[in-house]
Amino acid sequence: MSFYPCHSDPDCFVFYARIVARRPGAVRLDKSYFYPGGGGQLPDRGVLRWVDGEAAVTHIELAGGRFWHCVDADIPGDDIIGVIDERFRSMMCQLHTDLHVLNALVYQHFDGALVTGVQMSADGTARIDFDLPGADNQRLKEIEPELNGVILADLPVHAVYVPAAEAAREAGLIRSRSVAPPRQENDTVRIIEIEGLDRQACGGTHLSRTSQSMPVRILKIENKGQRNRRVRIGLVDETA
């Protein structure tokens, strides 16, 4: 299953749920708005609360087609309130959307270069690897002003769903060299559109407008083997 309630209701950070199964250190809920992680994005952080206590959600595991919320304490009853760390989700949304913008610009400026790996970090940084043999690292660094220009341009960001066969045919829609986009139960693929800039398959969480992101700096560009270029970015909190 690749449909997540956090996709259809991205502003739900507090929700009621019932525990429907247990195992040591983990529970399964009848519904959850936690993003479970994937595609280089970290899972949501948060807690499950009951009348007189709470347990932190340490991570989320997929087993047998079901998501298990791994917790750091036993939960005595079956009825809980899930509380998602909104600030952490926001950081992940910013990084993920900014990586899409960077991906789009590299794809345009470097002859359709594909992605070979992505990882977002809890410290507000992320890295993305491109298949760019012989690329000039300075040219990559010079994308930074354009990247921040897109952020300032306040472009709308939204998701659409297209049939998997159609997604496979559309050039540039699938950018990863090694990872296939997740399919929905109705055999569609979720596409993130940044209006006027980009369309690509993705199962992660995103901003609704590019201007919701802090500015971004390209922190480092590394050569990883003969073909890969690793670009590290970081959010810049100008209010700090």
ZASETOR-911062 format. One record per residue (C-alpha): z, x, y; chain. Coordinates in nm, 4 decimals. Example, Ala and Ser with C-alpha at 12.3 -4.5 7.8 and 13.67 -1.06 7.14 Angstrom:
+----------+----------+----------+------+
!       zz !       xx !       yy ! unit !
+----------+----------+----------+------+
!   0.7800 !   1.2300 !  -0.4500 !    A !
!   0.7140 !   1.3670 !  -0.1060 !    A !
+----------+----------+----------+------+
% end
This chain:
+----------+----------+----------+------+
!       zz !       xx !       yy ! unit !
+----------+----------+----------+------+
!   0.0000 !   0.0000 !   0.0000 !    A !
!  -0.0960 !   0.1409 !   0.3412 !    A !
!  -0.0101 !  -0.1519 !   0.5689 !    A !
!   0.3046 !  -0.0832 !   0.7692 !    A !
!   0.4804 !  -0.3517 !   0.9783 !    A !
!   0.5285 !  -0.0876 !   1.2500 !    A !
!   0.1511 !  -0.1006 !   1.3001 !    A !
!   0.1407 !  -0.4732 !   1.3725 !    A !
!   0.4682 !  -0.4756 !   1.5702 !    A !
!   0.5071 !  -0.1261 !   1.7190 !    A !
!   0.7811 !  -0.2306 !   1.9634 !    A !
!   1.0213 !  -0.3531 !   1.6950 !    A !
!   1.3044 !  -0.0993 !   1.6823 !    A !
!   1.5841 !  -0.3297 !   1.5621 !    A !
!   1.5380 !  -0.5683 !   1.2694 !    A !
!   1.7318 !  -0.7651 !   1.0100 !    A !
!   1.6614 !  -0.6949 !   0.6435 !    A !
!   1.8048 !  -0.7434 !   0.2966 !    A !
!   1.8508 !  -0.4796 !   0.0292 !    A !
!   1.6504 !  -0.5805 !  -0.2777 !    A !
!   1.7050 !  -0.2697 !  -0.4946 !    A !
!   1.9340 !   0.0317 !  -0.5103 !    A !
!   1.9460 !   0.3741 !  -0.6641 !    A !
!   2.1792 !   0.6673 !  -0.5928 !    A !
!   2.1339 !   0.7666 !  -0.2278 !    A !
!   1.8570 !   0.5176 !  -0.1524 !    A !
!   1.7835 !   0.1487 !  -0.0982 !    A !
!   1.4709 !  -0.0642 !  -0.0926 !    A !
!   1.4442 !  -0.3346 !   0.1746 !    A !
!   1.2633 !  -0.6673 !   0.1765 !    A !
!   1.0983 !  -0.5516 !   0.5001 !    A !
!   1.1100 !  -0.2440 !   0.7203 !    A !
!   0.9662 !  -0.1301 !   1.0513 !    A !
!   1.0336 !   0.2380 !   0.9838 !    A !
!   0.7216 !   0.4541 !   0.9797 !    A !
!   0.7475 !   0.6391 !   0.6451 !    A !
!   0.5607 !   0.9522 !   0.7538 !    A !
!   0.2232 !   1.0854 !   0.6503 !    A !
!  -0.0847 !   1.2607 !   0.7831 !    A !
!   0.1269 !   1.5353 !   0.9347 !    A !
!   0.3530 !   1.2897 !   1.1215 !    A !
!   0.7270 !   1.2925 !   1.0505 !    A !
!   0.8972 !   0.9721 !   0.9332 !    A !
!   1.1018 !   0.7672 !   1.1756 !    A !
!   1.4685 !   0.8455 !   1.2251 !    A !
!   1.7382 !   0.5808 !   1.2499 !    A !
!   2.0256 !   0.4026 !   1.0778 !    A !
!   2.0996 !   0.1022 !   0.8574 !    A !
!   2.4029 !  -0.0870 !   0.9896 !    A !
!   2.6388 !  -0.3430 !   0.8408 !    A !
!   2.9501 !  -0.5172 !   0.9748 !    A !
!   3.1807 !  -0.2159 !   0.9879 !    A !
!   2.9644 !   0.0889 !   0.9242 !    A !
!   2.6270 !   0.2549 !   0.9210 !    A !
!   2.4245 !   0.5019 !   0.7175 !    A !
!   2.1662 !   0.7412 !   0.8575 !    A !
!   1.8160 !   0.7195 !   0.7132 !    A !
!   1.7482 !   1.0815 !   0.6161 !    A !
!   1.3928 !   1.0287 !   0.4913 !    A !
!   1.1679 !   0.7753 !   0.3196 !    A !
!   1.0205 !   0.8190 !  -0.0277 !    A !
!   0.7277 !   0.6427 !  -0.1921 !    A !
!   0.7886 !   0.5738 !  -0.5609 !    A !
!   0.6039 !   0.3257 !  -0.7786 !    A !
!   0.4214 !   0.1873 !  -0.4778 !    A !
!   0.7501 !   0.1049 !  -0.3024 !    A !
!   0.9238 !   0.2687 !  -0.0092 !    A !
!   1.2840 !   0.3794 !  -0.0544 !    A !
!   1.5065 !   0.4472 !   0.2460 !    A !
!   1.7178 !   0.7497 !   0.1569 !    A !
!   2.0605 !   0.7272 !   0.3219 !    A !
!   2.3641 !   0.9494 !   0.3652 !    A !
!   2.6276 !   0.6889 !   0.2688 !    A !
!   2.6777 !   0.3992 !   0.0282 !    A !
!   2.6008 !   0.0562 !   0.1718 !    A !
!   2.8513 !  -0.2039 !   0.0473 !    A !
!   2.6543 !  -0.5259 !   0.0987 !    A !
!   2.2985 !  -0.6478 !   0.0923 !    A !
!   2.2410 !  -0.7569 !   0.4536 !    A !
!   2.1723 !  -0.4820 !   0.7060 !    A !
!   2.0339 !  -0.4206 !   1.0519 !    A !
!   1.7760 !  -0.1442 !   1.0758 !    A !
!   1.7820 !   0.0544 !   1.4002 !    A !
!   1.4942 !   0.2958 !   1.4648 !    A !
!   1.5332 !   0.5950 !   1.6960 !    A !
!   1.2974 !   0.4833 !   1.9729 !    A !
!   1.2964 !   0.8195 !   2.1514 !    A !
!   1.1940 !   1.0080 !   1.8376 !    A !
!   0.9191 !   0.7544 !   1.7600 !    A !
!   0.7906 !   0.7941 !   2.1163 !    A !
!   0.7690 !   1.1703 !   2.0757 !    A !
!   0.5746 !   1.1339 !   1.7522 !    A !
!   0.3402 !   0.8801 !   1.9157 !    A !
!   0.2778 !   1.1163 !   2.2057 !    A !
!   0.2057 !   1.4137 !   1.9824 !    A !
!  -0.0171 !   1.2124 !   1.7502 !    A !
!  -0.2237 !   1.0597 !   2.0305 !    A !
!  -0.2524 !   1.3970 !   2.2059 !    A !
!  -0.3747 !   1.5553 !   1.8832 !    A !
!  -0.6446 !   1.2872 !   1.8633 !    A !
!  -0.7510 !   1.3714 !   2.2183 !    A !
!  -0.7602 !   1.7436 !   2.1377 !    A !
!  -0.9478 !   1.6708 !   1.8161 !    A !
!  -1.2053 !   1.4658 !   2.0068 !    A !
!  -1.2616 !   1.7404 !   2.2640 !    A !
!  -1.2960 !   2.0127 !   2.0014 !    A !
!  -1.5329 !   1.7900 !   1.8028 !    A !
!  -1.7476 !   1.7461 !   2.1142 !    A !
!  -1.7433 !   2.1075 !   2.2370 !    A !
!  -1.7636 !   2.2868 !   1.9024 !    A !
!  -2.0454 !   2.1098 !   1.7170 !    A !
!  -1.8446 !   1.8598 !   1.5159 !    A !
!  -1.5730 !   2.0950 !   1.3888 !    A !
!  -1.3575 !   1.9290 !   1.1222 !    A !
!  -0.9797 !   1.9311 !   1.0855 !    A !
!  -0.8241 !   2.1258 !   0.7974 !    A !
!  -0.4554 !   2.0516 !   0.8620 !    A !
!  -0.2075 !   1.8869 !   1.0979 !    A !
!   0.1699 !   1.9022 !   1.1374 !    A !
!   0.3975 !   1.7506 !   1.4024 !    A !
!   0.7473 !   1.8904 !   1.4566 !    A !
!   1.0785 !   1.7473 !   1.5721 !    A !
!   1.0938 !   1.9915 !   1.8661 !    A !
!   0.8060 !   1.8256 !   2.0528 !    A !
!   0.5374 !   2.0653 !   1.9307 !    A !
!   0.2511 !   2.0244 !   1.6882 !    A !
!  -0.0275 !   2.2258 !   1.5344 !    A !
!  -0.3788 !   2.1335 !   1.4275 !    A !
!  -0.6144 !   2.3519 !   1.2260 !    A !
!  -0.9915 !   2.3436 !   1.2713 !    A !
!  -1.2750 !   2.4789 !   1.0608 !    A !
!  -1.4119 !   2.7062 !   1.3345 !    A !
!  -1.5514 !   3.0311 !   1.1959 !    A !
!  -1.6293 !   3.2759 !   1.4742 !    A !
!  -1.4947 !   3.0527 !   1.7510 !    A !
!  -1.3919 !   3.2042 !   2.0838 !    A !
!  -1.0185 !   3.1421 !   2.1149 !    A !
!  -1.0379 !   3.1568 !   2.4940 !    A !
!  -1.2831 !   2.8651 !   2.4907 !    A !
!  -1.0295 !   2.6673 !   2.2905 !    A !
!  -0.7547 !   2.7533 !   2.5385 !    A !
!  -0.9736 !   2.6351 !   2.8264 !    A !
!  -0.9687 !   2.2796 !   2.6855 !    A !
!  -0.6127 !   2.2341 !   2.8158 !    A !
!  -0.7068 !   2.0990 !   3.1643 !    A !
!  -0.9495 !   1.8502 !   3.0091 !    A !
!  -0.6836 !   1.7433 !   2.7598 !    A !
!  -0.4401 !   1.6682 !   3.0407 !    A !
!  -0.7179 !   1.4995 !   3.2373 !    A !
!  -0.7590 !   1.2490 !   2.9535 !    A !
!  -0.3832 !   1.1872 !   2.9534 !    A !
!  -0.3913 !   1.1152 !   3.3281 !    A !
!  -0.6987 !   0.8940 !   3.2907 !    A !
!  -0.4816 !   0.6199 !   3.1360 !    A !
!  -0.7318 !   0.5359 !   2.8614 !    A !
!  -0.6395 !   0.2398 !   2.6388 !    A !
!  -0.5556 !   0.3239 !   2.2767 !    A !
!  -0.5740 !   0.0628 !   2.0033 !    A !
!  -0.6368 !   0.0161 !   1.6318 !    A !
!  -0.9211 !  -0.1669 !   1.4597 !    A !
!  -0.9960 !  -0.2116 !   1.0911 !    A !
!  -1.3388 !  -0.1550 !   0.9401 !    A !
!  -1.4616 !  -0.1823 !   0.5797 !    A !
!  -1.4106 !   0.1442 !   0.3912 !    A !
!  -1.7808 !   0.1719 !   0.3069 !    A !
!  -1.8716 !   0.1328 !   0.6741 !    A !
!  -1.6152 !   0.3953 !   0.7735 !    A !
!  -1.7668 !   0.6406 !   0.5267 !    A !
!  -2.1128 !   0.5897 !   0.6790 !    A !
!  -2.0177 !   0.6259 !   1.0463 !    A !
!  -2.0603 !   0.9863 !   1.1566 !    A !
!  -1.7465 !   1.1433 !   1.3010 !    A !
!  -1.5118 !   0.8645 !   1.1990 !    A !
!  -1.3483 !   1.0728 !   0.9260 !    A !
!  -1.2577 !   1.4149 !   1.0682 !    A !
!  -1.0462 !   1.5750 !   0.7968 !    A !
!  -1.2123 !   1.8120 !   0.5539 !    A !
!  -0.9492 !   1.7578 !   0.2859 !    A !
!  -0.7587 !   1.4284 !   0.3405 !    A !
!  -0.9101 !   1.0836 !   0.2908 !    A !
!  -0.7948 !   0.8086 !   0.5293 !    A !
!  -0.5534 !   0.5537 !   0.3782 !    A !
!  -0.7126 !   0.2275 !   0.2676 !    A !
!  -0.5571 !  -0.1097 !   0.3345 !    A !
!  -0.5087 !  -0.3601 !   0.0554 !    A !
!  -0.8236 !  -0.5459 !   0.1692 !    A !
!  -1.0281 !  -0.2236 !   0.1368 !    A !
!  -1.0499 !  -0.1573 !   0.5074 !    A !
!  -0.9677 !   0.1617 !   0.6966 !    A !
!  -0.7548 !   0.1735 !   1.0100 !    A !
!  -0.9359 !   0.3306 !   1.3048 !    A !
!  -0.7679 !   0.4552 !   1.6211 !    A !
!  -0.9881 !   0.4100 !   1.9277 !    A !
!  -0.9287 !   0.5893 !   2.2548 !    A !
!  -1.1609 !   0.3900 !   2.4777 !    A !
!  -1.4526 !   0.5897 !   2.6102 !    A !
!  -1.3528 !   0.9015 !   2.4176 !    A !
!  -1.2929 !   0.8759 !   2.0455 !    A !
!  -1.2840 !   0.6783 !   1.7205 !    A !
!  -1.1287 !   0.8221 !   1.4061 !    A !
!  -0.9504 !   0.7064 !   1.0932 !    A !
!  -0.5712 !   0.7343 !   1.1030 !    A !
!  -0.2606 !   0.5773 !   0.9511 !    A !
!  -0.0055 !   0.7045 !   1.2046 !    A !
!   0.1680 !   0.5574 !   1.5088 !    A !
!   0.0210 !   0.5965 !   1.8564 !    A !
!   0.0645 !   0.5220 !   2.2232 !    A !
!  -0.1025 !   0.2170 !   2.3749 !    A !
!  -0.2371 !   0.4216 !   2.6696 !    A !
!  -0.2925 !   0.7949 !   2.7060 !    A !
!  -0.0893 !   0.8089 !   3.0291 !    A !
!   0.2282 !   0.7288 !   2.8326 !    A !
!   0.2279 !   1.0916 !   2.7162 !    A !
!   0.3945 !   1.3785 !   2.8929 !    A !
!   0.1602 !   1.6632 !   2.9937 !    A !
!   0.0620 !   1.9017 !   2.7158 !    A !
!   0.0345 !   2.2771 !   2.6990 !    A !
!  -0.1699 !   2.4748 !   2.4501 !    A !
!   0.0999 !   2.7169 !   2.3403 !    A !
!  -0.0861 !   2.9426 !   2.1011 !    A !
!  -0.4140 !   2.9850 !   1.9161 !    A !
!  -0.4079 !   3.1709 !   1.5868 !    A !
!  -0.6705 !   3.2870 !   1.3413 !    A !
!  -0.5799 !   3.1655 !   0.9935 !    A !
!  -0.8294 !   3.3298 !   0.7632 !    A !
!  -1.1987 !   3.3717 !   0.8334 !    A !
!  -1.2681 !   3.0075 !   0.9163 !    A !
!  -0.9506 !   2.8407 !   1.0442 !    A !
!  -0.8278 !   2.8295 !   1.4012 !    A !
!  -0.4743 !   2.6945 !   1.4495 !    A !
!  -0.4028 !   2.5388 !   1.7876 !    A !
!  -0.0357 !   2.4808 !   1.8754 !    A !
!   0.0506 !   2.2330 !   2.1482 !    A !
!   0.3758 !   2.1232 !   2.3113 !    A !
!   0.4884 !   1.8361 !   2.5301 !    A !
!   0.6023 !   1.9384 !   2.8780 !    A !
!   0.8940 !   1.7344 !   3.0122 !    A !
!   0.8473 !   1.7643 !   3.3890 !    A !
!   1.1724 !   1.5766 !   3.4562 !    A !
!   1.3876 !   1.8324 !   3.2743 !    A !
+----------+----------+----------+------+
% end
